[in-house]
Amino acid sequence: MNCKQFNTIPLEEVLLSLGHLPTKHNEKEAWFLNPFGTETHASFKLDKKQNVWYLHSEGIGGNNTDFMKKYLNISVKEVLEWAEKQNFSSFHPQTKIPQSDTNLKPNKNYQITEIKELQNENLMNYLQQRGLSEMVYPLIREVHFKIGDKNQNLYAIGFENNSGG
């Protein structure tokens, strides 16, 4: 993860992951008590649209990287190492799909063998570990598949699109 990627994660999500709750908020902004010290009136303003913060009591502000540098008193490199270890829902690294030479279609080496309602305990435990409740179960599917010539039956969580795919 680099600074540009880390700074695209909503700072509100970062603050919540650190245990800081807003004292008031709306669509555009959120106000927090000073996360760097103690105070009784919120002076830490988060601009949700620009994803930047300003601490009125100290006259400082910035982006996610600036916040974490001050919050943890560490370098940019250490901030990025810390961010890599977090499970921010807003950041999932993109990976390129290998392309075949014919018509640039992905090389399909898998076969979906079954799609059904979520029943697998391992998948349910995984969802709970990620902080998702049973309320999401109707929205997802349990997908069984095989890769290549292997006779192994694998499973995963799938999200059905509007076209039924």
C-alpha positions, 0 to 999 in steps of 0.5 A: 500500500502506498500513501495515495491508496491509504489516503483514499480510505475514509478517515472515519473508518480509520478513526472508528477502527481506533475506537474514536466515535464522532460526537456529531456527524452528517453527510458532509462532516463529523466532529470528534474529541481530540484523538491526540489528547483530552478535551470536553468539546469536540474540536477535531473536524473530519471533512468526509467529502475531501477526506481530510481533518482539521484539529481546531484546538491545535490549528493542524490538519491533513490526510490519513497519513498525516493523522497516523504519523501524529497519532502513532508518532511514527514515520510515513514508512511505518504508517504504511506498514501499519495500514497494510496489517489493517482490514479496512473494508474500503481498500482491497488491492487490485490484481490483474487477471491473466489474459489469453491471446485469443480475443483477450478473454480470461483463461478459464481453468475452473468449473463451478459445480454448485451454488447454494444458500450459505450453509458452510460453518467455515464460511460463516465463521470467516464472515463473523471474523470480518465483523459481518453479522448473520444479516448478510447471509441472504445476500450471499451464496456458497459457491463450490468449484474445481480448479483445473484437473484437480479432483478437489472440491473448493468453496467460497463466498459469492455475491449474485449480481442483478443478472443472476451471475 
